[in-house]
């Protein structure tokens, strides 16, 4: 059992970066989801339900941790329009602690009440929104995406009015486990206010806690090293979304953090079939954040970070880091695509070779319109999966020039070692999916009959997929 290791560090940044706040008082607390696996990894697995509700529903401080919650300050480009009025409007940083690998992780909330940054909102989260985030984070973890984890979901007994779902609707508070809440927008806020001293303080903070490769740089080179750290991890994140067939929906600069961890799931979708124009948010009318645009949007956001770092950095080295992004992205996409197909890791000789491999896979997915998850299920193990793929309901799609190019791309690839969990999952005959109709069906059971059994069954199915495919630690 991992020991609880409190390590509250965010307050060291100072008052310019946060506001102390109080949590809302809720009329009811009903535990709906508890992530026991991750609770054990952060030393909280032995909490009984009463203590769990006290800490994650009433927000009684954890021992040796933050005495009061902190609503963090940041700015951001929202749909590429700058907004200086942002900040944690319905969440806060509740605690910081170490996991079983020594990483510093944050316990942050969603739906915990109003803050100075609520901008007229009620600071609450719908229960449906909480259920959706639990599902999203669970499947993304199973698919190998570096994501925040949903640690706790508690129904809170309030009736909320919302314009995007039938109202009144039920309320909840979510606690997520995240690898940092320092965002691109955190740097933008300090640059906006001409606080070069605070930019330096942020760089020092990230270097000390997350990026040791930045710590030994001096002067303007520290800003360049910081951008390189964020860019490399952000390229990997974008590639992992593309390999997972995931559409984030709201890729604003306040929704990208410095550690390259995916977080904040409002509107999201998983692809039914490959479609670069597929969007997740009904309000994304121009398709700015469509599936196929995500890698370029991440690069655009990194350019905004480079701009924010100009007061403490040199322009040309920062621009040069941005130029390296496509190479990092294509290598990462090839790596994640191979992992999803159950192929042994391989280092491409060049970014062009990585791009050629990933493009052959995605071109076939685009032209064939085979269901995204079915394709990865059918061809897990590469060419050795041919017999299984030929028995698939989609077998008729596995032909034609694009398929031939895909088969050629697999040539010479060895399958990755498989476990009993992997073999058991593949023997089940169908992939685990989380399409919008499935989510709506799971929610209907809860909304109409308070039936949580389908939700729990889906989480169990996702857990089997995680055991079969996900890295052992993420």
C-alpha positions in Angstrom: 0.0 0.0 0.0 1.4 3.4 -1.0 1.8 5.9 1.8 0.0 9.2 1.6 2.7 11.8 0.8 1.3 15.4 1.0 3.4 18.0 -0.8 1.5 21.3 -1.3 3.7 23.5 -3.5 1.4 25.7 -5.6 1.1 28.4 -2.9 4.8 29.0 -3.2 4.1 31.0 -6.4 2.4 33.8 -4.4 -0.8 35.7 -4.3 -0.6 36.9 -7.9 -1.4 33.4 -9.1 -4.4 32.3 -7.0 -7.2 33.2 -4.6 -8.2 31.4 -1.5 -11.8 30.3 -1.7 -14.4 28.2 0.2 -16.2 25.2 -1.2 -20.0 25.3 -1.7 -22.2 23.6 1.0 -24.3 21.0 -0.7 -27.7 19.7 0.6 -26.8 16.1 -0.1 -23.7 13.9 -0.7 -24.1 10.6 -2.5 -21.0 8.8 -3.6 -21.4 7.8 -7.2 -17.9 6.9 -8.3 -14.7 6.1 -6.4 -11.5 5.3 -8.3 -10.0 2.9 -5.8 -7.1 1.9 -8.0 -5.8 5.5 -8.1 -6.8 6.2 -4.5 -4.4 3.4 -3.5 -1.6 4.8 -5.7 -1.8 8.2 -3.9 -2.1 6.7 -0.4 -5.8 7.4 0.1 -7.1 3.9 -0.5 -7.9 3.1 3.1 -10.3 6.1 3.5 -13.8 4.8 4.4 -16.8 6.3 2.7 -17.5 8.7 5.5 -14.0 10.2 5.3 -14.1 10.1 1.5 -17.3 12.3 1.6 -15.8 14.6 4.2 -12.7 15.3 2.0 -14.2 15.2 -1.5 -17.7 16.4 -0.8 -17.3 18.8 2.1 -13.7 19.5 1.3 -12.3 19.1 4.8 -8.5 19.6 4.2 -6.4 16.5 3.9 -3.7 16.1 6.6 -0.6 18.3 6.0 -2.1 19.7 2.8 -3.6 23.0 1.6 -5.5 24.6 4.5 -7.9 26.3 2.1 -8.7 25.6 -1.6 -7.1 27.8 -4.2 -8.9 29.1 -7.3 -6.1 29.6 -9.9 -5.7 32.6 -12.1 -5.0 32.5 -15.8 -6.0 34.0 -19.1 -6.5 32.2 -22.4 -7.4 32.3 -26.1 -10.9 30.9 -26.4 -11.6 29.8 -30.0 -8.5 31.9 -30.7 -9.9 35.1 -29.2 -8.1 36.4 -26.2 -10.0 36.5 -22.9 -8.4 38.2 -19.9 -11.3 37.4 -17.6 -10.7 33.7 -17.0 -9.7 31.7 -14.0 -11.1 28.8 -12.0 -14.8 29.6 -12.1 -16.3 26.3 -10.8 -13.3 24.5 -9.5 -10.2 24.9 -7.3 -7.0 23.2 -6.3 -7.8 21.2 -3.2 -4.5 19.3 -2.5 -1.2 18.2 -3.9 0.5 14.9 -3.2 2.9 12.4 -4.5 1.9 9.1 -6.2 3.7 5.7 -6.1 6.2 6.9 -8.7 7.1 10.1 -6.9 5.2 12.4 -9.3 3.6 15.5 -7.8 -0.1 15.4 -8.6 -2.9 17.8 -8.0 -6.4 17.1 -6.7 -8.6 19.6 -8.4 -12.4 20.0 -8.5 -15.2 20.7 -11.0 -18.5 21.9 -9.7 -17.3 22.9 -6.2 -18.9 26.3 -6.1 -18.5 29.9 -7.0 -15.1 31.7 -7.1 -14.0 35.2 -8.0 -13.7 33.9 -11.6 -17.2 32.5 -12.0 -18.4 35.4 -14.2 -22.0 35.1 -13.1 -22.1 31.3 -13.2 -23.3 29.1 -10.4 -20.0 27.2 -10.1 -21.8 23.8 -10.3 -21.4 20.7 -12.5 -24.3 18.7 -13.8 -24.3 15.0 -12.8 -24.4 14.2 -16.5 -21.3 16.2 -17.0 -19.6 14.3 -14.2 -20.6 11.0 -15.5 -19.3 11.9 -19.0 -15.9 12.9 -17.6 -15.5 9.7 -15.6 -16.2 7.7 -18.7 -13.9 9.9 -20.9 -10.9 9.7 -18.6 -11.3 6.0 -18.0 -11.3 5.1 -21.7 -8.5 7.6 -22.6 -6.3 6.0 -19.9 -7.2 2.6 -21.4 -6.2 3.8 -24.9 -2.8 5.0 -23.6 -3.5 8.8 -23.6 -1.8 10.7 -20.8 -4.9 12.0 -19.1 -6.2 13.3 -15.8 -8.0 10.7 -13.8 -11.5 11.0 -12.3 -10.9 10.2 -8.7 -14.4 10.9 -7.2 -17.9 11.8 -8.3 -20.5 12.8 -5.7 -24.1 13.7 -6.4 -24.9 16.9 -4.5 -28.7 17.1 -4.5 -29.3 20.4 -6.3 -31.5 21.2 -9.3 -29.6 23.0 -12.0 -30.8 24.9 -15.0 -28.8 24.4 -18.2 -29.5 25.4 -21.7 -27.8 22.4 -23.3 -29.6 19.6 -21.5 -33.2 19.1 -20.2 -33.6 21.1 -17.0 -33.8 21.1 -14.0 -31.0 18.5 -14.0 -29.1 16.8 -11.2 -25.9 18.2 -9.8 -22.5 16.8 -8.8 -19.0 17.6 -7.7 -16.0 15.9 -9.4 -12.5 15.5 -8.1 -9.8 14.9 -10.7 -6.2 13.8 -10.3 -4.0 15.8 -12.6 -0.3 16.2 -13.3 -0.2 20.0 -12.8 -2.7 22.8 -13.4 -0.1 25.2 -14.8 -1.5 26.1 -18.2 -0.4 28.0 -21.2 -2.9 30.6 -20.0 -1.0 30.8 -16.7 1.9 32.3 -18.6 -0.3 34.5 -20.8 -1.8 36.2 -17.7 1.6 37.2 -16.4 2.7 38.5 -19.8 -0.6 40.4 -20.2 0.1 42.2 -16.9 3.8 42.9 -17.9 5.1 40.8 -15.0 8.4 39.4 -16.2 9.2 38.6 -12.6 6.2 36.4 -12.4 7.1 34.7 -15.7 10.5 33.9 -14.3 8.8 32.6 -11.1 6.5 30.3 -13.2 9.5 29.0 -15.2 11.4 28.3 -11.9 8.3 26.6 -10.5 7.8 24.3 -13.5 11.6 23.5 -13.6 11.7 22.6 -10.0 8.6 20.4 -10.0 8.2 19.0 -13.5 11.1 19.8 -15.9 14.6 19.2 -14.5 16.0 19.7 -17.9 15.1 23.4 -17.6 16.6 23.9 -14.2 20.3 23.9 -15.3 19.7 26.6 -18.0 20.5 30.3 -17.4 19.0 33.5 -18.6 16.9 33.5 -21.8 17.9 29.9 -22.4 15.5 28.9 -19.6 12.5 30.2 -21.5 13.6 28.3 -24.6 14.1 25.1 -22.6 10.7 25.5 -21.0 9.0 25.9 -24.4 10.9 22.8 -25.7 9.7 20.8 -22.7 6.0 21.9 -23.3 6.2 21.5 -27.1 7.6 18.0 -27.0 4.9 16.8 -24.6 2.1 18.6 -26.3 3.1 17.0 -29.7 2.9 13.6 -28.0 -0.5 14.5 -26.5 -1.9 15.6 -29.9 -0.6 12.4 -31.5 -2.2 10.3 -28.8 -5.6 11.9 -29.3 -5.4 11.2 -33.0 -4.4 7.6 -32.5 -7.3 7.2 -30.0 -9.8 8.8 -32.4 -10.6 11.4 -29.8 -11.9 14.9 -30.3 -11.3 17.2 -27.3 -13.8 19.8 -28.4 -12.4 22.9 -26.6 -8.7 23.3 -27.2 -8.3 26.8 -25.8 -4.9 27.8 -24.4 -6.3 27.6 -20.8 -7.1 23.9 -21.5 -3.5 22.9 -22.3 -1.1 22.4 -19.4 2.7 22.3 -19.3 3.1 18.6 -18.6 1.3 17.5 -21.8 -1.5 15.8 -19.8 -5.0 15.9 -21.3 -7.7 17.3 -19.1 -11.0 19.2 -18.8 -13.6 17.2 -20.7 -16.7 19.2 -21.5 -17.8 18.5 -25.1 -15.9 15.5 -26.3 -16.4 12.7 -28.8 -14.8 9.5 -30.0 -14.8 9.0 -33.7 -17.3 6.5 -35.1 -15.3 6.4 -38.3 -12.3 8.4 -39.5 -13.4 12.0 -40.3 -11.0 15.0 -40.2 -14.0 17.4 -40.1 -15.7 15.7 -37.1 -16.4 18.1 -34.3 -17.3 17.5 -30.6 -18.9 20.8 -29.6 -22.2 22.0 -31.1 -21.0 25.6 -30.8 -17.9 24.9 -32.9 -19.7 26.0 -36.0 -16.6 26.6 -38.1 -14.9 23.3 -37.1 -11.9 25.1 -35.6 -11.3 22.3 -33.2 -12.3 19.4 -35.5 -10.5 16.1 -35.2 -8.2 16.7 -38.1 -7.3 20.2 -36.9 -6.1 19.2 -33.4 -2.4 18.9 -34.2 -2.3 22.3 -35.8 -4.3 23.9 -33.1 -1.9 22.6 -30.5 1.0 24.2 -32.4 -0.9 27.5 -32.7 -1.4 27.4 -28.9 2.3 26.7 -28.4 3.0 29.8 -30.4 1.0 31.8 -27.9 3.1 30.4 -25.1 6.2 31.5 -27.1 4.8 35.0 -27.3 4.1 35.0 -23.6 7.7 34.0 -22.9 9.2 36.8 -25.1 9.7 39.2 -22.1 12.2 36.7 -20.6 13.4 34.9 -23.8 14.9 35.4 -27.2 12.7 35.4 -30.2 14.7 33.3 -32.7 15.4 30.3 -30.3 11.7 30.3 -29.4 10.7 30.3 -33.0 13.2 27.5 -33.7 11.5 25.3 -31.1 8.2 25.8 -32.8 9.7 24.7 -36.0 10.6 21.3 -34.4 6.9 20.6 -33.5 5.9 18.8 -36.7 8.8 16.3 -36.5 7.9 15.6 -32.8 4.3 15.1 -33.8 4.8 12.7 -36.6 7.2 10.5 -34.7 4.8 10.5 -31.8 1.8 9.6 -34.1 3.7 6.7 -35.6 4.7 5.5 -32.1 1.1 5.7 -30.7 -0.3 4.2 -33.9 2.0 1.2 -33.6 1.1 0.8 -29.9 -2.6 0.8 -30.8 -2.0 -1.9 -33.4 -0.1 -4.0 -31.0 3.2 -3.7 -32.8 6.6 -3.8 -31.3 8.1 -0.3 -30.8 10.3 1.0 -33.6 12.3 4.2 -34.1 11.9 5.7 -37.5 15.0 6.9 -39.2 13.3 10.2 -40.0 10.2 12.2 -39.4 9.3 11.6 -43.0 9.3 7.8 -42.5 7.1 8.2 -39.4 4.7 10.3 -41.4 4.6 7.8 -44.2 3.7 5.0 -41.8 1.0 6.9 -39.9 -0.4 8.4 -43.1 -0.9 4.9 -44.7 -2.9 3.8 -41.6 -5.0 6.9 -41.5 -5.5 7.1 -45.3 -7.0 3.6 -45.2 -9.2 4.5 -42.2 -10.4 7.5 -44.2 -11.1 5.8 -47.5 -12.6 2.5 -46.1 -14.7 4.1 -43.3 -14.3 1.0 -41.2 -15.3 1.7 -37.6 -12.3 3.3 -35.9 -12.1 0.9 -32.9 -13.1 -2.2 -34.9 -10.1 -1.6 -37.2 -7.6 -1.4 -34.3 -9.2 -4.4 -32.8 -9.1 -6.5 -36.0 -5.5 -5.7 -36.8 -4.0 -5.8 -33.3 -0.8 -7.7 -33.8 -0.2 -6.5 -37.4 0.0 -9.1 -40.2 -0.3 -11.9 -37.6 -3.9 -10.8 -37.1 -4.9 -11.5 -40.7 -7.0 -14.6 -39.8 -8.9 -12.7 -37.1 -9.5 -9.7 -39.4 -10.8 -11.9 -42.1 -13.5 -13.1 -39.7 -14.5 -9.6 -38.7 -17.9 -8.1 -39.5 -15.9 -5.5 -41.5 -13.8 -8.0 -43.4 -15.2 -6.9 -46.8 -13.6 -3.5 -46.3 -10.1 -4.9 -46.1 -9.2 -4.6 -49.7 -8.3 -2.0 -52.3 -5.3 0.3 -53.0 -5.5 2.0 -49.6 -5.6 -1.3 -47.8 -2.7 -2.6 -49.8 -0.7 0.5 -48.7 -1.6 -0.2 -45.1 -0.5 -3.9 -45.5 2.8 -2.7 -47.0 3.3 -0.3 -44.1 2.9 -3.3 -41.7 5.6 -5.3 -43.5 8.6 -6.0 -41.3 6.7 -5.0 -38.1 6.8 -7.6 -35.3 3.8 -7.9 -32.9 4.4 -6.7 -29.4 4.4 -9.3 -26.6 0.9 -10.1 -25.5 -0.5 -10.9 -22.0 -3.3 -13.1 -20.9 -5.4 -10.0 -20.5 -4.7 -9.0 -24.1 -5.6 -12.4 -25.4 -8.7 -12.5 -23.3 -9.8 -9.1 -24.6 -9.2 -10.1 -28.2 -11.1 -13.3 -27.7 -14.1 -11.3 -26.7 -14.8 -10.6 -30.4 -15.5 -6.9 -30.2 -13.8 -3.7 -29.2 -14.7 -1.4 -26.3 -16.2 1.8 -27.6 -17.7 5.0 -26.2 -19.7 6.7 -28.9 -22.2 9.4 -28.2 -25.3 7.1 -28.4 -23.7 4.8 -25.8 -23.1 7.7 -23.5 -26.7 8.9 -23.9 -28.0 5.4 -23.2 -26.0 5.1 -20.0 -27.2 8.5 -18.9 -30.8 7.7 -19.7 -30.7 4.7 -17.3 -29.5 7.0 -14.6 -31.8 9.9 -15.4 -34.9 7.9 -15.9 -34.6 5.0 -13.4 -31.5 5.9 -11.2 -30.0 2.7 -12.6 -26.2 2.9 -12.3 -25.7 -0.7 -13.4 -25.0 0.0 -17.1 -22.6 2.8 -16.1 -20.7 0.4 -13.8 -20.7 -2.3 -16.4 -19.2 0.1 -19.0 -16.5 1.1 -16.5 -15.7 -2.6 -15.9 -15.5 -3.2 -19.7 -13.1 -0.2 -20.0 -11.0 -1.6 -17.2 -10.6 -4.9 -19.0 -9.4 -2.9 -22.1 -7.0 -0.9 -19.9 -5.6 -4.1 -18.4 -5.1 -5.5 -21.9 -3.5 -2.5 -23.6 -2.5 0.5 -21.4 1.0 1.1 -20.1 1.4 -0.1 -16.5 1.8 3.5 -15.2 0.4 6.7 -16.5 
